[in-house]
């Protein structure tokens, strides 16, 4: 696993040992950031279920102003910290060592605005998708900056709803066994 482009291009990243974390493939990350290319500069990027932190680090590498890594598994938190240290990233990020639901509620109550929210829970955890996207489209909607997007990575066999409260799916990209669903606020 490596950083695809930007300031930290081609630098290696480590992932937590074991099968509890499924890193987003380099190819899928490249596709994601090609789609986000015009949005990433100076964006606040929230990486829910961050795992190794590869997606948030990719955002920082490509010019995001801040990456917020949300993860509650200690091995994954250690991997994120190690990756940030190895790359020499000393600022422009925050660690939220808690569940995605707790982090979304905390971030929404802090009057912080996010431009891009990426979520990649374990594919088999349908309830995690419903909880996170439901909060983003409802109770935590105020977390989203104007024109913000939320992107969910999920298995191609697990389709997500077209709508979660104020969020409506506007794009679907399939690649191998993975799918990216893009959501934005209703106009």
Contact map, one row per residue, 1 for C-alpha under 8 A:
1110000000011100000000001100000000000000000000000000000000000000000000000000000000000000000000000000000000000000000000000000000000000000000000000000000000000000000000000000000000000000000
1111000011111000000000000100000000000000000000000000010000000000000000000000000000000000000000000000000000000000000000000000000000000000000000000000000000000000000000000000000000000000000
1111100111111000000000000100000000000000000000000000010011001000000000000000000000000000000000000000000000000000000000000000000000000000000000000000000000000000000000000000000000000000000
0111110111000000000000000100110000000000000000000000000001000000000000000000000000000000000000000000000000000000000000000000000000000000000000000000000000000000000000000000000000000000000
0011111111000000000000000000000000000000000000000000000001001100000000000000000000000000000000000000000000000000000000000000000000000000000000000000000000000000000000000000000000000000000
0001111110000000000000000000000000000000000000000000000001001110000000000000000000000000000000000000000000000000000000000000000000000000000000000000000000000000000000000000000000000000000
0000111110000000000000000000000000000000000000000000000000001100000000000000000000000000000000000000000000000000000000000000000000000000000000000000000000000000000000000000000000000000000
0011111111100000000000000000000000000000000000000000000000001000000000000000000000000010000000000000000000000000000000000000000000000000000000000000000000000000000000000000000000000000000
0111111111100000000000000000000000000000000000000000000000001000000000000000000000000000000000000000000000000000000000000000000000000000000000000000000000000000000000000000000000000000000
0111100111110000000000000000000000000000000000000000000000000000000000000000000000000000000000000000000000000000000000000000000000000000000000000000000000000000000000000000000000000000000
0110000111111000000000000000000000000000000000000000000000000000000000000000000000000010000000000000000000000000000000000000000000000000000000000000000000000000000000000000000000000000000
1110000001111100000000000000000000000000000000000000000000000000000000000000000000000000000000000000000000000000000000000000000000000000000000000000000000000000000000000000000000000000000
1110000000111110000000000000000000000000000000000001010000000000000000000000000000100000000000000000000000000000000000000000000000000000000000000000000000000000000000000000000000000000000
1000000000011111000000000000000000000000000000000001000000000000000000000000001001100000000000000000000000000000000000000000000000000000000000000000000000000000000000000000000000000000000
0000000000001111100010100000000000000000000000000011000000000000000000000001001000000000000000000000000000000000000000000000000000000000000000000000000000000000000000000000000000000000000
0000000000000111110010000000000000000000000000000011000000000000000000000011011000000000000000000000000000000000000000000000000000000000000000000000000000000000000000000000000000000000000
0000000000000011111010000000000000000000000000000000000000000000000000000010000000000000000000000000000000000000000000000000000000000000000000000000000000000000000000000000000000000000000
0000000000000001111110000000000000000000000000000000000000000000000000000000000000000000000000000000000000000000000000000000000000000000000000000000000000000000000000000000000000000000000
0000000000000000111111000000000000000000000000000000000000000000000000000000000000000000000000000000000000000000000000000000000000000000000000000000000000000000000000000000000000000000000
0000000000000000011111000000000000000000000000000000000000000000000000000000000000000000000000000000000000000000000000000000000000000000000000000000000000000000000000000000000000000000000
0000000000000011111111100000000000000000000000000011000000000000000000000001000000000000000000000000000000000000000000000100000000000000000000000000000000000000000000000000000000000000000
0000000000000000001111110000000000000000000000000010000000000000000000000000000000000000000000000000000000000000000000000100000000000000000000000000000000000000000000000000000000000000000
0000000000000010000011111000000000000000000000000011010000000000000000000000000000000000000000000000000000000000000000000000000000000000000000000000000000000000000000000000000000000000000
0000000000000000000001111101100000000000000000000000011000000000000000000000000000000000000000000000000000000000000000000000000000000000000000000000000000000000000000000000000000000000000
1000000000000000000000111111100000000000000000000000000000000000000000000000000000000000000000000000000000000000000000000000000000000000000000000000000000000000000000000000000000000000000
1111000000000000000000011111110000000000000000000000000000000000000000000000000000000000000000000000000000000000000000000000000000000000000000000000000000000000000000000000000000000000000
0000000000000000000000001111111000000000000000000000000000000000000000000000000000000000000000000000000000000000000000000000000000000000000000000000000000000000000000000000000000000000000
0000000000000000000000011111111100000000000000000000000000000000000000000000000000000000000000000000000000000000000000000000000000000000000000000000000000000000000000000000001000000000000
0001000000000000000000011111111110000000000000000000001000000000000000000000000000000000000000000000000000000000000000000000000000000000000000000000000000000000000000000000000000000000000
0001000000000000000000000111111111000000000000000000000000000000000000000000000000000000000000000000000000000000000000000000000000000000000000000000000000000000000000000000000000000000000
0000000000000000000000000011111111100000000000000000000000000000000000000000000000000000000000000000000000000000000000000000000000000000000000000000000000000000000000000000000000000000000
0000000000000000000000000001111111110000000000000000000000000000000000000000000000000000000000000000000000000000000000000000000000000000000000000000000000000000000000000000000000010000000
0000000000000000000000000000111111111000000000000000000000100000000000000000000000000000000000000000000000000000000000000000000000000000000000000000000000000000000000000000000000000000000
0000000000000000000000000000011111111000000000000000000000000000000000000000000000000000000000000000000000000000000000000000000000000000000000000000000000000000000000000000000000000000000
0000000000000000000000000000001111111100000000000000000000000000000000000000000000000000000000000000000000000000000000000000000000000000000000000000000000000000000000000000000000000000000
0000000000000000000000000000000111111111000000000000000000000000000000000000000000000000000000000000000000000000000000000000000000000000000000000000000000000000000000000000000000000000000
0000000000000000000000000000000011111111100000000000000000000000000000000000000000000000000000000000000000000000000000000000000000000000000000000000000000000000000000000000000000000000000
0000000000000000000000000000000000111111100000000000000000000000000000000000000000000000000000000000000000000000000000000000000000000000000000000000000000000000000000000000000000000000000
0000000000000000000000000000000000011111101000000000000000000000000000000000000000000000000000000000000000000000000000000000000000000000000000000000000000000000000000000000000000000000000
0000000000000000000000000000000000011111111000000000000000100111000000000000000000000000000000000000000000000000000000000000000000000000000000000000000000000000000000000000000000000000000
0000000000000000000000000000000000001111111000000000000000000111100000000000000000000000000000000000000000000000000000000000000000000000000000000000000000000000000000000000000000000000000
0000000000000000000000000000000000000001111100000000000000000011110000000000000000000000000000000000000000000000000000000000000000000000000000000000000000000000000000000000000000000000000
0000000000000000000000000000000000000011111110000000000000000011110000000000000000000000000000000000000000000000011100000000000000000000000000000000000000000000000000000000000000000000000
0000000000000000000000000000000000000000011111000000000000000001111100000000000000000000000000000000000000000000111100000000000000000000000000000000000000000000000000000000000000000000000
0000000000000000000000000000000000000000001111100000000100100001111100000000000000000000000000000000000000000000011111000000000000000000000000000000000000000000000000000000000000000000000
0000000000000000000000000000000000000000000111110000000100000000001111000000000000000000000000000000000000000000010111000000000000000000000000000000000000000000000000000000000000000000000
0000000000000000000000000000000000000000000011111100101100000000001111000000000000000000000000000000000000000000000011100000000000000000000000000000000000000000000000000000000000000000000
0000000000000000000000000000000000000000000001111100000000000000000011100000000000000000000000000001000000000000000011111000000000000000000000000000000000000000000000000000000000000000000
0000000000000000000000000000000000000000000000111110000000000000000011110000000000000000000000000001000000000000000000111000000000000000000000000000000000000000000000000000000000000000000
0000000000000000000000000000000000000000000000111111111100000000000011100001000000000000000000000000000000000000000000110000000000000000000000000000000000000000000000000000000000000000000
0000000000000011000011100000000000000000000000001111110000000000000000100001101100000000000000000000000000000000000000000000000000000000000000000000000000000000000000000000000000000000000
0000000000001111000010100000000000000000000000000111110000000000000000000001101100100000000000000000000000000000000000000000000000000000000000000000000000000000000000000000000000000000000
0000000000000000000000000000000000000000000000100111111110000000000010000000001100100000000000000000000000000000000000000000000000000000000000000000000000000000000000000000000000000000000
0110000000001000000000110000000000000000000000000111111111000000000000000000000000000000000000000000000000000000000000000000000000000000000000000000000000000000000000000000000000000000000
0000000000000000000000010000100000000000000000100100111111100000000000000000000000000000000000000000000000000000000000000000000000000000000000000000000000000000000000000000000000000000000
0000000000000000000000000000000000000000000011100100111111110000001110000000000000000000000000000000000000000000000000000000000000000000000000000000000000000000000000000000000000000000000
0010000000000000000000000000000000000000000000000000111111111000001000000000000000010000000000000000000000000000000000000000000000000000000000000000000000000000000000000000000000000000000
0011110000000000000000000000000000000000000000000000011111111100000000000000000000000000000000000000000000000000000000000000000000000000000000000000000000000000000000000000000000000000000
0000000000000000000000000000000010000001000010000000001111111111001000000000000000000000000000000000000000000000000000000000000000000000000000000000000000000000000000000000000000000000000
0000000000000000000000000000000000000000000000000000000111111111111000000000000000000000000100000000000000000000000000000000000000000000000000000000000000000000000000000000000000000000000
0010111110000000000000000000000000000000000000000000000011111111000000000000000000000000000000000000000000000000000000000000000000000000000000000000000000000000000000000000000000000000000
0000111000000000000000000000000000000001100000000000000001111111000000000000000000000000000000000000000000000000000000000000000000000000000000000000000000000000000000000000000000000000000
0000010000000000000000000000000000000001111000000000000000111111100000000000000000000000000000000000000000000000000000000000000000000000000000000000000000000000000000000000000000000000000
0000000000000000000000000000000000000001111110000000000000111111111000000000000000000000000000000000000000000000000000000000000000000000000000000000000000000000000000000000000000000000000
0000000000000000000000000000000000000000111110000000000000010011111000000000000000000000000100000000000000000000000000000000000000000000000000000000000000000000000000000000000000000000000
0000000000000000000000000000000000000000011110000000000000010001111100000000000000000000000111000000000000000000000000000000000000000000000000000000000000000000000000000000000000000000000
0000000000000000000000000000000000000000000111100000000110110001111110000000000000000000000111000000000000000000000000000000000000000000000000000000000000000000000000000000000000000000000
0000000000000000000000000000000000000000000111100000000100000000011111000000000000000000000011110000000000000000000000000000000000000000000000000000000000000000000000000000000000000000000
0000000000000000000000000000000000000000000001111100100100000000001111100000000000000000000011110000000000000000000000000000000000000000000000000000000000000000000000000000000000000000000
0000000000000000000000000000000000000000000001111100000000000000000111110000000000000000000000111111001000000000000000000000000000000000000000000000000000000000000000000000000000000000000
0000000000000000000000000000000000000000000000011110000000000000000011111001100000000000000000111111000000000000000000000000000000000000000000000000000000000000000000000000000000000000000
0000000000000000000000000000000000000000000000001000000000000000000001111101100000000000000000011110000000000000000000000000000000000000000000000000000000000000000000000000000000000000000
0000000000000000000000000000000000000000000000000000000000000000000000111111100000000000000000001000000000000000000000000000000000000000000000000000000000000000000000000000000000000000000
0000000000000000000000000000000000000000000000000000000000000000000000011111110000000000000000000000000000000000000000000000000000000000000000000000000000000000000000000000000000000000000
0000000000000001100000000000000000000000000000000000000000000000000000001111111000000000000000000000000000000000000000000000000000000000000000000000000000000000000000000000000000000000000
0000000000000011000010000000000000000000000000000111000000000000000000111111111100000000000000000000000000000000000000000000000000000000000000000000000000000000000000000000000000000000000
0000000000000000000000000000000000000000000000000011000000000000000000111111111110000000000000001000000000000000000000000000000000000000000000000000000000000000000000000000000000000000000
0000000000000001000000000000000000000000000000000000000000000000000000000111111111000000000000000000000000000000000000000000000000000000000000000000000000000000000000000000000000000000000
0000000000000111000000000000000000000000000000000011100000000000000000000011111111100000000000000000000000000000000000000000000000000000000000000000000000000000000000000000000000000000000
0000000000000000000000000000000000000000000000000011100000000000000000000001111111110000000000000000000000000000000000000000000000000000000000000000000000000000000000000000000000000000000
0000000000000000000000000000000000000000000000000000000000000000000000000000111111111000000000000000000000000000000000000000000000000000000000000000000000000000000000000000000000000000000
0000000000000100000000000000000000000000000000000000000000000000000000000000011111111100000000000000000000000000000000000000000000000000000000000000000000000000000000000000000000000000000
0000000000001100000000000000000000000000000000000001100000000000000000000000001111111110000000000000000000000000000000000000000000000000000000000000000000000000000000000000000000000000000
0000000000000000000000000000000000000000000000000000000010000000000000000000000111111111110000000000000000000000000000000000000000000000000000000000000000000000000000000000000000000000000
0000000000000000000000000000000000000000000000000000000000000000000000000000000011111111110000000000000000000000000000000000000000000000000000000000000000000000000000000000000000000000000
0000000000000000000000000000000000000000000000000000000000000000000000000000000001111111100000000000000000000000000000000000000000000000000000000000000000000000000000000000000000000000000
0000000100100000000000000000000000000000000000000000000000000000000000000000000000111111100000000000000000000000000000000000000000000000000000000000000000000000000000000000000000000000000
0000000000000000000000000000000000000000000000000000000000000000000000000000000000011111110000000000000000000000000000000000000000000000000000000000000000000000000000000000000000000000000
0000000000000000000000000000000000000000000000000000000000000000000000000000000000011111111100000000000000000000000000000000000000000000000000000000000000000000000000000000000000000000000
0000000000000000000000000000000000000000000000000000000000000000000000000000000000011001111100000000000000000000000000000000000000000000000000000000000000000000000000000000000000000000000
0000000000000000000000000000000000000000000000000000000000000000000000000000000000000000111110000000000000000000000000000000000000000000000000000000000000000000000000000000000000000000000
0000000000000000000000000000000000000000000000000000000000010000111000000000000000000000111111000000000000000000000000000000000000000000000000000000000000000000000000000000000000000000000
0000000000000000000000000000000000000000000000000000000000000000011110000000000000000000001111100000000000000000000000000000000000000000000000000000000000000000000000000000000000000000000
0000000000000000000000000000000000000000000000000000000000000000011110000000000000000000000111110000000000000000000000000000000000000000000000000000000000000000000000000000000000000000000
0000000000000000000000000000000000000000000000000000000000000000000111100000000000000000000011111000000000000000000000000000000000000000000000000000000000000000000000000000000000000000000
0000000000000000000000000000000000000000000000000000000000000000000111110000000000000000000001111100001000000000000000000000000000000000000000000000000000000000000000000000000000000000000
0000000000000000000000000000000000000000000000000000000000000000000001111000100000000000000000111110000000000000000000000000000000000000000000000000000000000000000000000000000000000000000
0000000000000000000000000000000000000000000000000000000000000000000001110000000000000000000000011111011000000000000000000000000000000000000000000000000000000000000000000000000000000000000
0000000000000000000000000000000000000000000000000000000000000000000001110000000000000000000000001111111000000000000000000000000000000000000000000000000000000000000000000000000000000000000
0000000000000000000000000000000000000000000000011000000000000000000001100000000000000000000000000111111100000000000000000000000000010000000000000000000000000000000000000000000000000000000
0000000000000000000000000000000000000000000000000000000000000000000000000000000000000000000000000011111110000000000000000000000000110010000000000000000000000000000000000000000000000000000
0000000000000000000000000000000000000000000000000000000000000000000000000000000000000000000000000111111111000000000000000000000000000000000000000000000000000000000000000000000000000000000
0000000000000000000000000000000000000000000000000000000000000000000001000000000000000000000000010111111111100000000000000000000000000000000000000000000000000000000000000000000000000000000
0000000000000000000000000000000000000000000000000000000000000000000000000000000000000000000000000001111111110000000000000000000000010011000100100000000000000000000000000000000000000000000
0000000000000000000000000000000000000000000000000000000000000000000000000000000000000000000000000000111111111000000000000000000000000000001100000000000000000000000000000000000000000000000
0000000000000000000000000000000000000000000000000000000000000000000000000000000000000000000000000000011111111100000000000000000000000000000000000000000000000000000000000000000000000000000
0000000000000000000000000000000000000000000000000000000000000000000000000000000000000000000000000000001111111111000000000000000000000000000000100000000000000000000000000000000000000000000
0000000000000000000000000000000000000000000000000000000000000000000000000000000000000000000000000000000111111111100000000000000000000000000111100000000000000000000000000000000000000000000
0000000000000000000000000000000000000000000000000000000000000000000000000000000000000000000000000000000011111111000000000000000000000000000000000000000000000000000000000000000000000000000
0000000000000000000000000000000000000000000000000000000000000000000000000000000000000000000000000000000001111111000000000000000000000000000000000000000000000000000000000000000000000000000
0000000000000000000000000000000000000000000000000000000000000000000000000000000000000000000000000000000000111111100000000000000000000000000001100000000000000000000000000000000000000000000
0000000000000000000000000000000000000000000000000000000000000000000000000000000000000000000000000000000000111111110000000000000000000000000000100000000000000000000000000000000000000000000
0000000000000000000000000000000000000000000100000000000000000000000000000000000000000000000000000000000000010011111000000000000000000000000001111000000000000000000000000000000000000000000
0000000000000000000000000000000000000000001111000000000000000000000000000000000000000000000000000000000000000001111110000000000000000000000000111001000000000000000000000000000000000000000
0000000000000000000000000000000000000000001110000000000000000000000000000000000000000000000000000000000000000000111110000000000000000000000000011111100000000000000000000000000000000000000
0000000000000000000000000000000000000000001111000000000000000000000000000000000000000000000000000000000000000000011111000000000000000000000000000001111000000000000000000000000000000000000
0000000000000000000000000000000000000000000011110000000000000000000000000000000000000000000000000000000000000000011111100000000000000000000000000001111000000000000000000000000000000000000
0000000000000000000000000000000000000000000011110000000000000000000000000000000000000000000000000000000000000000000111110000000000000000000000000000011110000000000000000000000000000000000
0000000000000000000000000000000000000000000000111100000000000000000000000000000000000000000000000000000000000000000011111000000010000000000000000000011110000000000000000000000000000000000
0000000000000000000000000000000000000000000000011100000000000000000000000000000000000000000000000000000000000000000001111110000000000000000000000000000111000000000000000000000000000000000
0000000000000000000000000000000000000000000000011000000000000000000000000000000000000000000000000000000000000000000000111110100110000000000000000000000011000000000000000000000000000000000
0000000000000000000011000000000000000000000000000000000000000000000000000000000000000000000000000000000000000000000000011111100000000000000000000000000000000000000000000000000000000000000
0000000000000000000000000000000000000000000000000000000000000000000000000000000000000000000000000000000000000000000000011111110000000000000000000000000001100100000000000000000000000000000
0000000000000000000000000000000000000000000000000000000000000000000000000000000000000000000000000000000000000000000000000111110000000000000000000000000000000000000000000000000000000000000
0000000000000000000000000000000000000000000000000000000000000000000000000000000000000000000000000000000000000000000000001111111110000000000000000000000000000000000000000000000000000000000
0000000000000000000000000000000000000000000000000000000000000000000000000000000000000000000000000000000000000000000000000011111111000000000000000000000000000000000000000000000000000000000
0000000000000000000000000000000000000000000000000000000000000000000000000000000000000000000000000000000000000000000000000000111111100000000000000000000000000000000000000000000000000000000
0000000000000000000000000000000000000000000000000000000000000000000000000000000000000000000000000000000000000000000000001000111111110000000000000000000000000000000000000000000000000000000
0000000000000000000000000000000000000000000000000000000000000000000000000000000000000000000000000000000000000000000000101000111111111100000000000000000100000001000000000000000000000000000
0000000000000000000000000000000000000000000000000000000000000000000000000000000000000000000000000000000000000000000000000000011111111100000000000000000000000000000000000000000000000000000
0000000000000000000000000000000000000000000000000000000000000000000000000000000000000000000000000000100000000000000000000000001111111110000000000000000000000000000000000000000000000000000
0000000000000000000000000000000000000000000000000000000000000000000000000000000000000000000000000001100100000000000000000000000111111111000000000000000000000000000000000000000000000000000
0000000000000000000000000000000000000000000000000000000000000000000000000000000000000000000000000000000000000000000000000000000011111111100000000000000000000000000100100000000000000000000
0000000000000000000000000000000000000000000000000000000000000000000000000000000000000000000000000000000000000000000000000000000011111111111000000000000000000000000110000000000000000000000
0000000000000000000000000000000000000000000000000000000000000000000000000000000000000000000000000000100100000000000000000000000000111111111110000000000000000000000000000000000000000000000
0000000000000000000000000000000000000000000000000000000000000000000000000000000000000000000000000000000100000000000000000000000000011111111110110000000000000000000100100000000000000000000
0000000000000000000000000000000000000000000000000000000000000000000000000000000000000000000000000000000000000000000000000000000000001111111110000000000000000000000111100000000000000000100
0000000000000000000000000000000000000000000000000000000000000000000000000000000000000000000000000000000000000000000000000000000000000111111110000000000000000000000111000000000000000000000
0000000000000000000000000000000000000000000000000000000000000000000000000000000000000000000000000000000010000000000000000000000000000111111111000000000000000000000000000000000000000000000
0000000000000000000000000000000000000000000000000000000000000000000000000000000000000000000000000000000110010000000000000000000000000011111111110000000000000000000000000000000000000000000
0000000000000000000000000000000000000000000000000000000000000000000000000000000000000000000000000000000000010000000000000000000000000011111111110000000000000000000001000000000000000000000
0000000000000000000000000000000000000000000000000000000000000000000000000000000000000000000000000000000000010010100000000000000000000000001111111000000000000000000000000000000000000000000
0000000000000000000000000000000000000000000000000000000000000000000000000000000000000000000000000000000100110011110000000000000000000001000111111000000000000000000000000000000000000000000
0000000000000000000000000000000000000000000000000000000000000000000000000000000000000000000000000000000000000000111000000000000000000001000111111111100000000000000000000000000000000000000
0000000000000000000000000000000000000000000000000000000000000000000000000000000000000000000000000000000000000000111000000000000000000000000001111111000000000000000000000000000000000000000
0000000000000000000000000000000000000000000000000000000000000000000000000000000000000000000000000000000000000000001000000000000000000000000000011111000000000000000000000000000000000000000
0000000000000000000000000000000000000000000000000000000000000000000000000000000000000000000000000000000000000000001000000000000000000000000000011111100000000000000000000000000000000001100
0000000000000000000000000000000000000000000000000000000000000000000000000000000000000000000000000000000000000000011110000000000000000000000000011111110000000000000000000000000000000001100
0000000000000000000000000000000000000000000000000000000000000000000000000000000000000000000000000000000000000000001110000000000000000000000000010011111000000000000000000000000000000111100
0000000000000000000000000000000000000000000000000000000000000000000000000000000000000000000000000000000000000000000111100000000000000000000000000001111100000000000000000000000000000111000
0000000000000000000000000000000000000000000000000000000000000000000000000000000000000000000000000000000000000000000111100000000000000000000000000000111110000000000000000000000000011110000
0000000000000000000000000000000000000000000000000000000000000000000000000000000000000000000000000000000000000000000001110000000010000000000000000000011111000000000000000000000000011100000
0000000000000000000000000000000000000000000000000000000000000000000000000000000000000000000000000000000000000000000001111000000000000000000000000000001111100000000000000000000001111000000
0000000000000000000000000000000000000000000000000000000000000000000000000000000000000000000000000000000000000000000000011010000000000000000000000000000111110110000000000000000001111000000
0000000000000000000000000000000000000000000000000000000000000000000000000000000000000000000000000000000000000000000000000010000000000000000000000000000011111110000000000000000011100000000
0000000000000000000000000000000000000000000000000000000000000000000000000000000000000000000000000000000000000000000000000000000000000000000000000000000001111110000000000000010011100000000
0000000000000000000000000000000000000000000000000000000000000000000000000000000000000000000000000000000000000000000000000000000000000000000000000000000000111110000000000000000000000000000
0000000000000000000000000000000000000000000000000000000000000000000000000000000000000000000000000000000000000000000000000010000000000000000000000000000001111111000000000000000000000000000
0000000000000000000000000000000000000000000000000000000000000000000000000000000000000000000000000000000000000000000000000000000000000000000000000000000001111111100000000000000000000000000
0000000000000000000000000000000000000000000000000000000000000000000000000000000000000000000000000000000000000000000000000000000010000000000000000000000000000111110000000000000000001000000
0000000000000000000000000000000000000000000000000000000000000000000000000000000000000000000000000000000000000000000000000000000000000000000000000000000000000011111100001000000000000000000
0000000000000000000000000000000000000000000000000000000000000000000000000000000000000000000000000000000000000000000000000000000000000000000000000000000000000001111100011000000000000000000
0000000000000000000000000000000000000000000000000000000000000000000000000000000000000000000000000000000000000000000000000000000000000000000000000000000000000000111111111000000000000000000
0000000000000000000000000000000000000000000000000000000000000000000000000000000000000000000000000000000000000000000000000000000000001101110000000000000000000000111111110000000000000000000
0000000000000000000000000000000000000000000000000000000000000000000000000000000000000000000000000000000000000000000000000000000000000100110000000000000000000000001111110000000000000000000
0000000000000000000000000000000000000000000000000000000000000000000000000000000000000000000000000000000000000000000000000000000000000000110010000000000000000000001111110000000000000000110
0000000000000000000000000000000000000000000000000000000000000000000000000000000000000000000000000000000000000000000000000000000000001001100000000000000000000000001111111000000000000011110
0000000000000000000000000000000000000000000000000000000000000000000000000000000000000000000000000000000000000000000000000000000000000000000000000000000000000000011111111100000000000011110
0000000000000000000000000000000000000000000000000000000000000000000000000000000000000000000000000000000000000000000000000000000000000000000000000000000000000000111000111111000000001111000
0000000000000000000000000000000000000000000000000000000000000000000000000000000000000000000000000000000000000000000000000000000000000000000000000000000000000000000000011111000000001111000
0000000000000000000000000000000000000000000000000000000000000000000000000000000000000000000000000000000000000000000000000000000000000000000000000000000000000000000000001111100000001110000
0000000000000000000000000000000000000000000000000000000000000000000000000000000000000000000000000000000000000000000000000000000000000000000000000000000000000000000000001111110000111100000
0000000000000000000000000000000000000000000000000000000000000000000000000000000000000000000000000000000000000000000000000000000000000000000000000000000000000000000000000011111000111000000
0000000000000000000000000000000000000000000000000000000000000000000000000000000000000000000000000000000000000000000000000000000000000000000000000000000000010000000000000001111111110000000
0000000000000000000000000001000000000000000000000000000000000000000000000000000000000000000000000000000000000000000000000000000000000000000000000000000000000000000000000000111111100000000
0000000000000000000000000000000000000000000000000000000000000000000000000000000000000000000000000000000000000000000000000000000000000000000000000000000000000000000000000000011111100000000
0000000000000000000000000000000000000000000000000000000000000000000000000000000000000000000000000000000000000000000000000000000000000000000000000000000000110000000000000000011111100000000
0000000000000000000000000000000000000000000000000000000000000000000000000000000000000000000000000000000000000000000000000000000000000000000000000000000011110000000000000000011111110000000
0000000000000000000000000000000000000000000000000000000000000000000000000000000000000000000000000000000000000000000000000000000000000000000000000000000011110000000000000001111111111000000
0000000000000000000000000000000100000000000000000000000000000000000000000000000000000000000000000000000000000000000000000000000000000000000000000000001111000000000000000001110001111100000
0000000000000000000000000000000000000000000000000000000000000000000000000000000000000000000000000000000000000000000000000000000000000000000000000000001111000001000000001111100000111110000
0000000000000000000000000000000000000000000000000000000000000000000000000000000000000000000000000000000000000000000000000000000000000000000000000000111100000000000000001111000000011111000
0000000000000000000000000000000000000000000000000000000000000000000000000000000000000000000000000000000000000000000000000000000000000000000000000000111000000000000000111110000000001111100
0000000000000000000000000000000000000000000000000000000000000000000000000000000000000000000000000000000000000000000000000000000000000000000000000011110000000000000000111100000000000111110
0000000000000000000000000000000000000000000000000000000000000000000000000000000000000000000000000000000000000000000000000000000000000000100000000011100000000000000001110000000000000011111
0000000000000000000000000000000000000000000000000000000000000000000000000000000000000000000000000000000000000000000000000000000000000000000000000000000000000000000001110000000000000001111
0000000000000000000000000000000000000000000000000000000000000000000000000000000000000000000000000000000000000000000000000000000000000000000000000000000000000000000000000000000000000000111
